[in-house]
Amino acid sequence: MSERSSFTFSFDDEIKAIRVESDSPSIFASLIDVFTVGNPSYFYLEKNGIKFADETFSAITPLGTFQIGMFPVVYVAALKIVGNDKSRIHISDEDKERIRKECFPLKGRFDDTYEVEEINPKFPYRWFQKDGVEALMRHGRGICISPTASGKSLMIAALVNEIRKAGFPEMGDRKHILLIVPTRQLVDQMAGDFDEYGIGDYSTYTSNSGSKRAGTFKDNSCKDGFNNLIITNHTWITEKYKDKKFPLKKIGCIIADEVHTIKKGTQILKLVKRIDATLKFGLTATQSKFVFDRWINYGEFGITVFQTNIKQLQNEGFLTKLEIRNIHGLVKNLDPHLPFSLSRSRARLNDVLPDGTLVDVGTAYKMELEFLENNCERLWMPVFEKIGDSFDFSKNNMVVLFDRISIGKTLQKSLSERMDGINVHYIDGTVDIAVREDIRSRLEKSVGNILLAQTVTASVGLNIKNLHGIVFAFSGRSYIRTIQSIGRVLRQNKNKTVAKLYEVWYNLKYSSKHHDEKMEILIDSYGDDCIKDTINLEI
């Protein structure tokens, strides 16, 4: 590498992005390589005949441009490539100031004495809520990571209050706050929380499917100043933003709850890119393990400026402790020639059955899912009987998360018939919002309930404190879905000292593989001391 090789950063006003260039093609290529990753879906897309699929993703274009919020990450990588020699990183004073204003628009505005103001004495801040909001406000862009059940809605309310109080005259007439959440149920939930905290002057917009607060956008909905807060969900805003009445150009602040859901290929990402807001904040309990998804979040909202973890908050008494009880279902008389049998190699992408049939990995996985679905009652009823040895269904509440509706419906029928005196409730994506809220209210006020809930509606945003146990009845090993799902039972309640997770898997190829991967996630997040026992159960 030439001693003179260097990087130059500049702000591109035309596309509102940062550009990096180099006098050395080799070090420029090295930087591109750092921010290029393989597409994890490429094999699947190719296999299914999807043409022109990207084999790799890169956070930096071939011309060297990248999203504003990625600057700190790219700068550090570039500095490392040139041997930490800052003299080989060039940024003009004008570009330096422009990049600073774009990346951290509030940096330097608040001194060390700045403290977030309490919005309601009934809801005092915990240290991490206070520190998280203050970190976001000191930067003006950024991501705050705080575990599920740690009170992110209070943090968002405090953030809104601080923004309204500060004013920011340099933002001109772009004074509206847009709070976006993934689902319409979360819109109602967030609005209800804001009412309780005493945060007023907001408008909510969702689809009209049962939402008590659903509205149609009107000309006079957005007032001048920060008195108007728009709370809406991904689907509504991405369908309605093309409406000329919607004031995209007047939005000066975006707050994204569950910011990890804003990723490549989503309509909500396209919308966020269109909004030239000065302030952008993201909050989430979990960041994606796929680094490109994190780069997408950094690019739009900025780097992580505050983070706390589950174990820390459990040890400090802010979250309920977790017990993990493993139940290994041993299916008897299983044909060893089935492509999802454990006797077949896990490593093979393709498997040849005794009759010569070639079965690829996708087909084998699908066959295993169909086996689990077709034998749902046989496989799951013995499991719930065994759970009853360590979980009193009559004195506690349990949530059972499923992905396939057919499995949820079968469990609803079977448990209703067999669990005398226990109320079995059911929620999937088709269930009206008002019905979901009624079920939530019932569980908060009583015990002896089992809630069967589809993961797409419940793994994010199911806010019930009076939950004592959780069962995973879904396939897969997604890090985000696993951690977010467990968060449903970690909310503190006076009737709960410990929450119980029942991790169930069977002696099948992919069920066993996914169990191993989920256990790695659980041990990494909660520690191996939370694993209480493993029961082998013949079925």
SVG drawing of the C-alpha trace seen along z (x, -y; Angstrom):
<svg xmlns="http://www.w3.org/2000/svg" viewBox="-64 -29 69 77">
<polyline fill="none" stroke="black" stroke-width="0.4" points="0.0,0.0 1.4,-3.4 2.3,-5.7 0.3,-8.5 -2.9,-6.5 -5.8,-8.1 -9.5,-8.5 -11.5,-11.6 -15.1,-12.1 -17.5,-14.7 -21.2,-15.4 -23.2,-15.0 -26.0,-17.6 -27.7,-16.3 -28.5,-12.9 -28.1,-13.8 -25.6,-11.1 -21.9,-10.9 -19.3,-10.0 -15.9,-8.4 -13.1,-8.4 -9.5,-7.3 -6.4,-7.9 -5.8,-4.1 -8.1,-1.7 -6.9,1.1 -7.7,-0.5 -11.0,-1.7 -11.8,1.9 -10.7,2.9 -13.3,0.5 -16.0,1.8 -15.2,5.3 -15.6,4.5 -19.2,3.4 -20.2,6.2 -21.9,9.4 -23.5,12.4 -27.2,12.5 -28.4,15.2 -31.5,15.9 -29.5,16.2 -29.4,20.0 -33.2,20.2 -33.9,17.5 -31.8,19.3 -33.3,22.6 -36.8,21.2 -35.9,19.6 -35.8,16.0 -33.8,14.2 -31.4,11.4 -31.2,12.0 -28.3,10.2 -25.6,12.5 -24.2,9.9 -25.3,6.7 -23.1,3.7 -23.7,0.6 -21.4,-1.4 -22.2,-1.8 -19.5,-1.3 -19.3,-5.1 -18.5,-5.3 -21.8,-6.8 -23.5,-5.6 -26.3,-6.7 -25.6,-9.5 -26.0,-7.6 -23.3,-5.1 -20.6,-7.7 -19.1,-6.9 -18.9,-3.2 -17.4,-3.8 -14.9,-6.4 -13.6,-3.9 -13.2,-1.2 -11.4,-3.6 -9.1,-4.8 -8.2,-1.2 -7.3,-0.5 -4.8,-3.4 -3.2,-2.2 -5.0,-4.6 -3.2,-7.5 -5.7,-10.4 -3.5,-12.5 -4.6,-10.1 -8.3,-10.8 -9.3,-14.1 -12.5,-16.0 -12.8,-19.7 -14.0,-22.0 -17.2,-22.7 -18.0,-19.0 -17.0,-18.2 -19.5,-20.6 -22.2,-19.5 -21.6,-15.8 -21.7,-16.6 -25.0,-18.4 -26.5,-15.6 -25.2,-12.7 -25.6,-14.3 -27.8,-17.4 -28.1,-18.0 -24.5,-17.3 -23.3,-20.1 -26.8,-21.6 -27.1,-20.1 -24.3,-20.3 -23.4,-17.8 -26.0,-19.2 -28.9,-18.3 -31.5,-15.9 -34.7,-14.6 -37.8,-16.1 -40.2,-13.8 -43.6,-13.8 -45.7,-12.2 -44.7,-11.6 -46.7,-8.4 -44.2,-7.1 -40.7,-7.9 -37.9,-7.0 -35.6,-4.1 -31.9,-4.8 -31.7,-3.2 -34.9,-4.9 -33.5,-8.3 -30.0,-7.6 -31.4,-6.2 -33.5,-9.3 -30.7,-11.7 -28.3,-9.9 -30.8,-10.2 -31.4,-13.9 -27.7,-14.7 -27.1,-13.2 -30.3,-14.0 -30.0,-10.7 -29.4,-7.3 -30.7,-3.9 -31.5,-2.9 -31.6,0.8 -33.5,1.8 -35.1,5.2 -38.7,6.1 -40.7,5.2 -38.3,2.5 -40.7,-0.3 -39.9,-1.7 -43.3,-3.4 -42.4,-5.6 -39.0,-6.3 -40.8,-7.3 -43.2,-9.5 -40.3,-11.2 -38.6,-11.7 -41.7,-13.4 -41.9,-15.6 -38.3,-16.7 -38.6,-17.4 -41.7,-19.5 -40.1,-21.4 -36.9,-22.1 -38.6,-23.5 -35.7,-23.6 -36.3,-26.8 -33.6,-25.8 -36.0,-23.2 -38.3,-25.8 -41.8,-24.6 -40.9,-20.9 -42.2,-20.6 -44.3,-17.4 -43.4,-14.2 -44.1,-10.9 -44.1,-7.9 -44.3,-4.7 -44.9,-1.2 -45.1,2.1 -48.8,3.1 -52.2,1.4 -52.5,3.0 -49.4,1.2 -50.9,-2.1 -53.8,-1.6 -51.4,-0.4 -49.0,-3.3 -51.9,-5.8 -53.3,-4.2 -49.9,-4.4 -49.6,-8.1 -53.0,-8.8 -51.9,-7.2 -48.6,-9.2 -50.4,-12.5 -48.9,-13.0 -51.7,-14.7 -52.2,-16.4 -51.7,-13.4 -53.5,-11.9 -53.6,-8.2 -54.0,-6.6 -54.5,-2.9 -56.6,-0.7 -60.2,-0.6 -60.0,3.1 -61.4,2.9 -59.2,0.2 -61.0,-2.1 -58.8,-4.9 -58.7,-4.4 -59.1,-7.6 -59.1,-8.9 -56.5,-11.6 -57.9,-15.1 -56.6,-18.4 -56.6,-19.9 -55.1,-16.9 -51.6,-18.3 -51.2,-21.6 -48.2,-23.8 -45.6,-23.2 -44.8,-20.2 -48.3,-20.0 -49.2,-17.4 -47.8,-13.9 -48.9,-11.4 -48.9,-7.8 -49.4,-5.2 -48.4,-1.7 -46.3,-0.5 -49.2,0.6 -51.2,-2.6 -48.4,-5.0 -46.9,-3.2 -50.4,-3.0 -51.3,-6.7 -48.1,-8.6 -48.6,-9.1 -51.7,-11.2 -50.8,-14.8 -52.6,-15.8 -50.1,-13.9 -47.4,-16.4 -44.2,-14.4 -42.3,-17.7 -43.5,-19.0 -42.2,-16.0 -39.1,-17.1 -38.8,-14.1 -39.3,-10.4 -39.4,-8.0 -39.4,-4.3 -40.5,-1.8 -39.1,1.8 -36.7,0.2 -35.2,3.6 -38.4,4.2 -37.3,1.5 -35.0,3.3 -34.1,3.9 -37.1,4.7 -39.7,3.2 -42.1,0.5 -41.5,-1.3 -37.8,-1.7 -38.7,-3.3 -40.9,-5.8 -38.3,-6.6 -35.8,-7.4 -38.3,-9.9 -38.7,-11.9 -36.1,-14.6 -36.4,-14.8 -33.8,-16.5 -34.2,-14.2 -34.5,-10.4 -34.6,-8.0 -35.0,-4.3 -35.8,-2.1 -35.8,1.7 -35.3,4.6 -33.3,6.6 -31.1,5.8 -30.8,8.2 -27.9,10.7 -27.5,10.0 -25.1,7.1 -26.6,5.7 -29.9,5.2 -28.1,3.3 -26.3,1.1 -29.7,0.2 -30.9,-0.9 -27.6,-2.9 -27.9,-4.5 -31.3,-5.9 -31.4,-6.5 -27.8,-6.6 -25.6,-4.4 -26.5,-2.8 -26.0,-5.5 -27.4,-3.6 -27.8,0.1 -28.6,2.2 -29.2,6.0 -31.7,8.4 -29.4,10.1 -28.4,6.8 -32.0,5.6 -33.0,9.0 -30.1,8.9 -31.2,5.3 -34.8,6.4 -36.3,4.5 -37.3,7.7 -38.6,11.0 -36.2,13.9 -36.5,16.7 -36.6,20.5 -36.1,22.6 -37.5,26.1 -36.7,28.3 -39.1,31.0 -37.7,33.4 -40.5,35.3 -39.4,38.7 -41.7,39.8 -41.9,43.6 -41.9,45.9 -40.7,43.1 -39.8,44.4 -36.0,44.0 -36.2,43.5 -38.2,40.3 -36.0,37.4 -36.5,35.5 -35.5,38.5 -32.5,38.0 -31.0,41.0 -30.6,38.9 -27.5,36.7 -28.1,33.1 -25.2,31.9 -26.6,33.0 -28.3,30.5 -29.9,33.4 -30.9,36.8 -31.6,40.0 -34.3,42.2 -34.2,46.0 -36.5,45.9 -34.1,43.6 -36.2,40.4 -34.0,37.3 -35.2,34.9 -33.6,31.5 -33.3,29.7 -36.3,27.4 -38.6,30.3 -37.4,32.3 -38.0,29.3 -41.5,28.8 -42.3,32.5 -41.2,32.2 -43.5,29.2 -46.4,31.1 -45.7,34.1 -45.8,31.7 -49.0,30.2 -50.8,33.5 -49.9,35.0 -50.4,31.9 -52.8,33.3 -50.8,36.5 -47.5,34.6 -48.7,31.8 -51.2,33.1 -48.7,35.3 -46.4,32.2 -49.1,30.1 -49.8,32.9 -46.1,33.0 -46.0,29.2 -48.8,29.5 -46.3,31.2 -44.4,27.9 -46.9,25.3 -50.3,24.8 -52.6,23.8 -55.4,22.9 -53.3,20.3 -51.3,18.8 -51.6,17.6 -49.7,19.0 -49.2,17.9 -48.6,20.5 -47.0,19.0 -47.6,20.8 -46.9,19.8 -49.3,22.0 -53.0,21.3 -53.9,24.9 -51.7,25.8 -53.2,23.0 -56.8,24.1 -56.0,27.7 -54.4,26.7 -57.4,24.5 -59.9,27.4 -57.8,30.0 -56.9,27.8 -60.5,26.6 -61.7,30.2 -59.1,31.4 -58.3,28.5 -61.2,28.4 -61.8,25.1 -59.2,23.3 -60.1,20.5 -58.5,21.1 -58.3,17.9 -57.1,17.6 -55.6,14.8 -54.3,14.8 -53.9,12.0 -57.6,12.2 -58.9,11.5 -60.4,8.0 -58.3,5.5 -61.2,5.0 -61.4,8.7 -57.6,8.9 -57.9,6.0 -60.8,7.7 -58.7,10.9 -55.7,8.9 -57.9,7.2 -59.2,10.5 -55.8,12.0 -54.6,8.9 -57.5,9.3 -57.6,13.1 -55.7,16.4 -56.5,19.8 -56.0,18.7 -54.2,20.1 -53.7,17.7 -52.9,19.2 -51.4,16.5 -49.9,16.4 -46.3,15.2 -46.9,12.4 -49.4,10.8 -47.9,11.5 -44.1,11.8 -43.9,8.0 -46.2,5.8 -48.2,8.2 -48.4,6.2 -49.7,8.4 -48.0,8.2 -50.0,11.1 -48.3,13.8 -46.4,16.5 -45.4,19.0 -44.7,19.3 -44.5,22.3 -43.0,22.1 -45.1,24.0 -43.5,22.5 -40.8,23.6 -37.5,21.9 -34.8,20.3 -34.9,16.6 -32.9,14.6 -35.3,11.6 -38.5,13.7 -37.1,15.8 -36.0,12.9 -39.0,10.7 -41.3,13.7 -39.7,14.4 -40.1,10.7 -43.9,11.3 -43.5,13.0 -40.7,10.8 -42.9,7.9 -43.0,7.5 -46.2,8.3 -46.9,8.6 -48.2,12.1 -45.0,13.3 -41.5,14.0 -40.3,16.1 -41.4,16.7 -41.2,20.2 -40.3,20.9 -41.0,24.4 -38.8,25.1 -40.2,28.1 -38.6,30.1 -38.9,33.5 -36.5,36.2 -36.7,34.8 -33.9,33.4 -34.9,29.7 -36.7,29.6 -33.5,30.8 -31.3,28.4 -33.5,25.4 -33.5,26.3 -29.7,26.3 -29.6,22.9 -32.3,21.5 -30.4,22.8 -27.3,20.9 -29.5,17.7 -31.0,18.4 -27.7,19.1 -26.1,16.1 -29.0,13.8 -29.9,15.3 -27.0,17.4 -26.9,21.2 -28.0,20.9 -31.6,20.3 -31.9,23.8 -33.5,25.9 -34.0,29.3 -34.5,31.4 -37.2,34.0 -37.3,36.8 -40.9,37.6 -41.9,40.6 -44.8,39.9"/>
</svg>
